[in-house]
Structures are given as structure tokens and as C-alpha cells.
Amino acid sequence: MVTHHEFILPPFPRGYHIITALLVEQLGDLPKSGLLNVFIKHTSAGLTISENADPDVREDFELLMDRIVPENLPNLKHTMEGPDDMPSHVKSSLVGSHVTIPIANGRLML
């Protein structure tokens, strides 16, 4: 069985944010088993699954992404929303716009 849920995330400041609780809250009861595909429409935001036990992981993730795709590069043309506009598009393309999460025993296998 396939079902579709659409919801809007609250505004977040720049950075890497955990949205698992928001997602689970919106979905309600999950099936006993299956796959959950999560897609984000925003073109300068991405989705990834990473460690949640140590908050340093998110800080290091941001540090490394900023080194790979720095702001204020000369010659960027798409800067309508500021110096992080084009770098945000590139970063979201690197991590992707969707994740697939297995469901087992009615819970996300995270």
C-alpha cells in the first residue's frame, strides 16, 4: 500500500537540523514494515541521515561542507539571496533531496 503525506517544516536558520521527530509526528502510526521515502522540495536544502548521538557530528559536517563549497567565491552569478545562495544549492545537490528509510515493527530503522 502506498500513502502520501505532505507537510511544511517550520523555518530553520542556516545549518544542519534534525527533523526526525517532526517527521514522525506528521506521519502518525507507521505500517508494520515497508519503506518511507522523504523528499524535500526546497532547492537549497537537502536531506541526509547521519549520527544523532554526538552533536559534534553536525558541526563537523557543516565545517567540512563549508570547506568543500565555500561562500563568497568570485564570479558566482546566482547570489540573489546572499553569499550562501549558490553554495546552498550545490550543497543540497551533494547530499540529495530525498532519503529512503526502512520501516520494521512499525518504527523507522534509524
MDTraj code that builds the backbone (N, CA, C; nanometers):
import mdtraj as md
import numpy as np

residues = "MET VAL THR HIS HIS GLU PHE ILE LEU PRO PRO PHE PRO ARG GLY TYR HIS ILE ILE THR ALA LEU LEU VAL GLU GLN LEU GLY ASP LEU PRO LYS SER GLY LEU LEU ASN VAL PHE ILE LYS HIS THR SER ALA GLY LEU THR ILE SER GLU ASN ALA ASP PRO ASP VAL ARG GLU ASP PHE GLU LEU LEU MET ASP ARG ILE VAL PRO GLU ASN LEU PRO ASN LEU LYS HIS THR MET GLU GLY PRO ASP ASP MET PRO SER HIS VAL LYS SER SER LEU VAL GLY SER HIS VAL THR ILE PRO ILE ALA ASN GLY ARG LEU MET LEU".split()
xyz = np.array([
    [0.0838, -0.1169, 0.0000],
    [0.0000, 0.0000, 0.0000],
    [0.0892, 0.1245, 0.0000],
    [0.0538, 0.2214, -0.0806],
    [0.1279, 0.3465, -0.0877],
    [0.0385, 0.4571, -0.0335],
    [0.0941, 0.5379, 0.0553],
    [0.0235, 0.6565, 0.1028],
    [0.1135, 0.7768, 0.0828],
    [0.0524, 0.8923, 0.0801],
    [0.1260, 1.0161, 0.0561],
    [0.0898, 1.1164, 0.1648],
    [0.1913, 1.1752, 0.2254],
    [0.1725, 1.2811, 0.3245],
    [0.2565, 1.4000, 0.2813],
    [0.1996, 1.5168, 0.2890],
    [0.2760, 1.6376, 0.2591],
    [0.2600, 1.7328, 0.3772],
    [0.3704, 1.7902, 0.4212],
    [0.3641, 1.8877, 0.5298],
    [0.4760, 1.9887, 0.5130],
    [0.4635, 2.0977, 0.5853],
    [0.5607, 2.2069, 0.5773],
    [0.6436, 2.2081, 0.7047],
    [0.7743, 2.2086, 0.6873],
    [0.8645, 2.2218, 0.8012],
    [0.8632, 2.3665, 0.8492],
    [0.8856, 2.3876, 0.9783],
    [0.8975, 2.5266, 1.0254],
    [1.0258, 2.5873, 0.9704],
    [1.0342, 2.7196, 0.9694],
    [1.1589, 2.7829, 0.9232],
    [1.2754, 2.7456, 1.0152],
    [1.3886, 2.7200, 0.9545],
    [1.5104, 2.6903, 1.0283],
    [1.6173, 2.7910, 0.9879],
    [1.7061, 2.8274, 1.0808],
    [1.8203, 2.9089, 1.0391],
    [1.9171, 2.8227, 0.9592],
    [2.0115, 2.8848, 0.8974],
    [2.1133, 2.8119, 0.8233],
    [2.1774, 2.7080, 0.9144],
    [2.2082, 2.5917, 0.8613],
    [2.2744, 2.4889, 0.9395],
    [2.2163, 2.3514, 0.9127],
    [2.2515, 2.2577, 0.9984],
    [2.2105, 2.1183, 0.9855],
    [2.1180, 2.0867, 1.1018],
    [1.9979, 2.0410, 1.0699],
    [1.8930, 2.0267, 1.1702],
    [1.8368, 1.8848, 1.1693],
    [1.8005, 1.8374, 1.2863],
    [1.7379, 1.7063, 1.2987],
    [1.5873, 1.7250, 1.2853],
    [1.5270, 1.6572, 1.1884],
    [1.3828, 1.6716, 1.1657],
    [1.3076, 1.5417, 1.1931],
    [1.3745, 1.4420, 1.2491],
    [1.3126, 1.3112, 1.2691],
    [1.1838, 1.3205, 1.3499],
    [1.1844, 1.3896, 1.4634],
    [1.0654, 1.3984, 1.5482],
    [0.9504, 1.4674, 1.4746],
    [0.9802, 1.5722, 1.3995],
    [0.8768, 1.6412, 1.3220],
    [0.8164, 1.5482, 1.2180],
    [0.9006, 1.4718, 1.1552],
    [0.8562, 1.3773, 1.0534],
    [0.7660, 1.2699, 1.1135],
    [0.8109, 1.2077, 1.2200],
    [0.7340, 1.1006, 1.2848],
    [0.6000, 1.1544, 1.3355],
    [0.6023, 1.2748, 1.3908],
    [0.4787, 1.3362, 1.4407],
    [0.3771, 1.3551, 1.3284],
    [0.4229, 1.3986, 1.2130],
    [0.3335, 1.4211, 1.0994],
    [0.2799, 1.2907, 1.0405],
    [0.3598, 1.1846, 1.0454],
    [0.3206, 1.0587, 0.9834],
    [0.2214, 0.9789, 1.0678],
    [0.2285, 0.9915, 1.1990],
    [0.1417, 0.9117, 1.2847],
    [0.1856, 0.7665, 1.2843],
    [0.0910, 0.6759, 1.2964],
    [0.1220, 0.5328, 1.3010],
    [0.1811, 0.4859, 1.1684],
    [0.2917, 0.4143, 1.1791],
    [0.3573, 0.3592, 1.0607],
    [0.3118, 0.2150, 1.0397],
    [0.3209, 0.1650, 0.9170],
    [0.2877, 0.0237, 0.8946],
    [0.3900, -0.0666, 0.9638],
    [0.3577, -0.1920, 0.9771],
    [0.4482, -0.2877, 1.0435],
    [0.5828, -0.2943, 0.9705],
    [0.5795, -0.2940, 0.8387],
    [0.7035, -0.2941, 0.7614],
    [0.6813, -0.2168, 0.6319],
    [0.7910, -0.1733, 0.5732],
    [0.7815, -0.1006, 0.4478],
    [0.8999, -0.0084, 0.4291],
    [0.8820, 0.0883, 0.3422],
    [0.9836, 0.1886, 0.3133],
    [0.9202, 0.3262, 0.3200],
    [0.9910, 0.4188, 0.3780],
    [0.9482, 0.5576, 0.3817],
    [1.0424, 0.6373, 0.2933],
    [0.9879, 0.7041, 0.1946],
    [1.0671, 0.7919, 0.1104],
    [1.0337, 0.9352, 0.1491],
    [1.1359, 1.0121, 0.1868],
    [1.1176, 1.1512, 0.2269],
    [1.1865, 1.2384, 0.1226],
    [1.1117, 1.3348, 0.0720],
    [1.1609, 1.4249, -0.0328],
    [1.1409, 1.5686, 0.0135],
    [1.2397, 1.6539, -0.0090],
    [1.2274, 1.7954, 0.0250],
    [1.2241, 1.8763, -0.1043],
    [1.1268, 1.9646, -0.1148],
    [1.1085, 2.0437, -0.2366],
    [1.2026, 2.1632, -0.2464],
    [1.2513, 2.2107, -0.1346],
    [1.3345, 2.3314, -0.1333],
    [1.4662, 2.3034, -0.2055],
    [1.4989, 2.3853, -0.3040],
    [1.6159, 2.3573, -0.3880],
    [1.7493, 2.3927, -0.3249],
    [1.7476, 2.4609, -0.2117],
    [1.8754, 2.4881, -0.1445],
    [1.8777, 2.4244, -0.0056],
    [1.8027, 2.3154, 0.0091],
    [1.8053, 2.2344, 0.1314],
    [1.8138, 2.0892, 0.0891],
    [1.8808, 2.0083, 0.1666],
    [1.8959, 1.8672, 0.1343],
    [1.8612, 1.7815, 0.2531],
    [1.8584, 1.6512, 0.2298],
    [1.8297, 1.5541, 0.3355],
    [1.9410, 1.4507, 0.3408],
    [1.9812, 1.4172, 0.4603],
    [2.0792, 1.3112, 0.4784],
    [2.0536, 1.2436, 0.6114],
    [2.1016, 1.1232, 0.6253],
    [2.0933, 1.0514, 0.7518],
    [2.2339, 1.0459, 0.8084],
    [2.2464, 1.0888, 0.9325],
    [2.3770, 1.0913, 0.9958],
    [2.3610, 1.0632, 1.1442],
    [2.4711, 1.0614, 1.2131],
    [2.4699, 1.0321, 1.3566],
    [2.3961, 1.1405, 1.4347],
    [2.3217, 1.0967, 1.5362],
    [2.2494, 1.1894, 1.6208],
    [2.2996, 1.1830, 1.7651],
    [2.3846, 1.0876, 1.7983],
    [2.4304, 1.0700, 1.9370],
    [2.5263, 1.1804, 1.9793],
    [2.6045, 1.2328, 1.8878],
    [2.7046, 1.3335, 1.9211],
    [2.6784, 1.4593, 1.8381],
    [2.6400, 1.5703, 1.9014],
    [2.6117, 1.6923, 1.8259],
    [2.7325, 1.7479, 1.7506],
    [2.8524, 1.7048, 1.7883],
    [2.9722, 1.7495, 1.7162],
    [2.9685, 1.7052, 1.5695],
    [2.8979, 1.5964, 1.5419],
    [2.8913, 1.5468, 1.4039],
    [2.8290, 1.6519, 1.3133],
    [2.7200, 1.7142, 1.3567],
    [2.6562, 1.8172, 1.2747],
    [2.7477, 1.9379, 1.2555],
    [2.8176, 1.9775, 1.3610],
    [2.9097, 2.0907, 1.3487],
    [3.0244, 2.0579, 1.2535],
    [3.0793, 1.9377, 1.2642],
    [3.1875, 1.8971, 1.1746],
    [3.1381, 1.8832, 1.0312],
    [3.0158, 1.8337, 1.0153],
    [2.9562, 1.8203, 0.8823],
    [2.9489, 1.9585, 0.8168],
    [2.9011, 2.0560, 0.8919],
    [2.8913, 2.1915, 0.8381],
    [3.0296, 2.2486, 0.8060],
    [3.1251, 2.2275, 0.8943],
    [3.2619, 2.2750, 0.8722],
    [3.3186, 2.2182, 0.7419],
    [3.3035, 2.0870, 0.7228],
    [3.3582, 2.0229, 0.6032],
    [3.2860, 2.0672, 0.4762],
    [3.1528, 2.0781, 0.4835],
    [3.0785, 2.1242, 0.3653],
    [3.1170, 2.2668, 0.3286],
    [3.1392, 2.3516, 0.4306],
    [3.1801, 2.4894, 0.4026],
    [3.3193, 2.4959, 0.3404],
    [3.4033, 2.3992, 0.3703],
    [3.5357, 2.3956, 0.3068],
    [3.5263, 2.3452, 0.1629],
    [3.4370, 2.2503, 0.1408],
    [3.4197, 2.1967, 0.0053],
    [3.3515, 2.2992, -0.0850],
    [3.2498, 2.3669, -0.0303],
    [3.1727, 2.4652, -0.1071],
    [3.1686, 2.5958, -0.0269],
    [3.2735, 2.6757, -0.0350],
    [3.2782, 2.7995, 0.0443],
    [3.1871, 2.9088, -0.0113],
    [3.1515, 3.0002, 0.0765],
    [3.0760, 3.1189, 0.0348],
    [3.1721, 3.2212, -0.0252],
    [3.1142, 3.3224, -0.0856],
    [3.1882, 3.4376, -0.1385],
    [3.2915, 3.4017, -0.2443],
    [3.2656, 3.2981, -0.3205],
    [3.3559, 3.2668, -0.4313],
    [3.3413, 3.3744, -0.5385],
    [3.4508, 3.4169, -0.5969],
    [3.4390, 3.5166, -0.7028],
    [3.3717, 3.4561, -0.8258],
    [3.3068, 3.5394, -0.9015],
    [3.2460, 3.5030, -1.0297],
    [3.1150, 3.4252, -1.0198],
    [3.0601, 3.4039, -0.8988],
    [2.9287, 3.3397, -0.8898],
    [2.8236, 3.4383, -0.9390],
    [2.7323, 3.3920, -1.0215],
    [2.6299, 3.4797, -1.0764],
    [2.4999, 3.4732, -0.9964],
    [2.4682, 3.3578, -0.9396],
    [2.3422, 3.3422, -0.8667],
    [2.3643, 3.3754, -0.7192],
    [2.3449, 3.5024, -0.6865],
    [2.3660, 3.5492, -0.5483],
    [2.2475, 3.6335, -0.5003],
    [2.1300, 3.6126, -0.5588],
    [2.0125, 3.6956, -0.5298],
    [1.9765, 3.6981, -0.3812],
    [1.9984, 3.5875, -0.3111],
    [1.9585, 3.5790, -0.1706],
    [2.0788, 3.5857, -0.0768],
    [2.1913, 3.6269, -0.1261],
    [2.3077, 3.6425, -0.0404],
    [2.4229, 3.5530, -0.0799],
    [2.5346, 3.5645, -0.0067],
    [2.6564, 3.4913, -0.0434],
    [2.6465, 3.3406, -0.0230],
    [2.5450, 3.2934, 0.0535],
    [2.5310, 3.1493, 0.0726],
    [2.4302, 3.0881, -0.0244],
    [2.3718, 3.1693, -0.1135],
    [2.2660, 3.1219, -0.2028],
    [2.3144, 3.0106, -0.2961],
    [2.4100, 3.0386, -0.3803],
    [2.4594, 2.9369, -0.4737],
    [2.5297, 2.8230, -0.4013],
    [2.6146, 2.8493, -0.3013],
    [2.6740, 2.7380, -0.2272],
    [2.5677, 2.6452, -0.1654],
    [2.4551, 2.7015, -0.1198],
    [2.3484, 2.6174, -0.0635],
    [2.2892, 2.5250, -0.1691],
    [2.2730, 2.5742, -0.2905],
    [2.2227, 2.4895, -0.3982],
    [2.3188, 2.3733, -0.4266],
    [2.4480, 2.4035, -0.4283],
    [2.5479, 2.2991, -0.4543],
    [2.5495, 2.1977, -0.3407],
    [2.5480, 2.2444, -0.2159],
    [2.5485, 2.1536, -0.1003],
    [2.4258, 2.0630, -0.1016],
    [2.3092, 2.1194, -0.1333],
    [2.1886, 2.0358, -0.1363],
    [2.1973, 1.9316, -0.2478],
    [2.2610, 1.9673, -0.3579],
    [2.2789, 1.8692, -0.4657],
    [2.3752, 1.7582, -0.4254],
    [2.4749, 1.7930, -0.3456],
    [2.5715, 1.6921, -0.2998],
    [2.5073, 1.5894, -0.2066],
    [2.4242, 1.6352, -0.1128],
    [2.3626, 1.5396, -0.0197],
    [2.2336, 1.4805, -0.0749],
    [2.1666, 1.5494, -0.1639],
    [2.0462, 1.4970, -0.2262],
    [1.9187, 1.5534, -0.1669],
    [1.8099, 1.5305, -0.2369],
    [1.6806, 1.5852, -0.1968],
    [1.5872, 1.4807, -0.1373],
    [1.6342, 1.3559, -0.1248],
    [1.5466, 1.2547, -0.0651],
    [1.6287, 1.1460, 0.0026],
    [1.5640, 1.0807, 0.0975],
    [1.6203, 0.9637, 0.1646],
    [1.5123, 0.8576, 0.1721],
    [1.5528, 0.7332, 0.1742],
    [1.4603, 0.6212, 0.1923],
    [1.4986, 0.5509, 0.3217],
    [1.3996, 0.5332, 0.4083],
    [1.4237, 0.4746, 0.5403],
    [1.3390, 0.3486, 0.5538],
    [1.3995, 0.2341, 0.5835],
    [1.3216, 0.1128, 0.6072],
    [1.2351, 0.1261, 0.7332],
    [1.1216, 0.0593, 0.7313],
    [1.0322, 0.0522, 0.8464],
    [1.0251, -0.0929, 0.8894],
    [1.0445, -0.1195, 1.0176],
    [1.0331, -0.2546, 1.0726],
    [0.9632, -0.2456, 1.2079],
    [0.8723, -0.3350, 1.2318],
    [0.7973, -0.3367, 1.3578],
    [0.7322, -0.2021, 1.3876],
    [0.6862, -0.1345, 1.2827],
    [0.6165, -0.0073, 1.2984],
    [0.7045, 0.1098, 1.3353],
    [0.8382, 0.0946, 1.3205],
    [0.9306, 0.2019, 1.3573],
    [1.0327, 0.2240, 1.2461],
    [1.0783, 0.3489, 1.2363],
    [1.1852, 0.3803, 1.1413],
    [1.3126, 0.3112, 1.1878],
    [1.3841, 0.2492, 1.0972],
    [1.5091, 0.1792, 1.1314],
    [1.6269, 0.2766, 1.1252],
    [1.6285, 0.3674, 1.2209],
    [1.7371, 0.4655, 1.2290],
    [1.8281, 0.4302, 1.3430],
])
top = md.Topology()
chain = top.add_chain()
for i, resn in enumerate(residues, 1):
    res = top.add_residue(resn, chain, resSeq=i)
    for name in ("N", "CA", "C"):
        top.add_atom(name, md.element.get_by_symbol(name[0]), res)
traj = md.Trajectory(xyz[None], top)
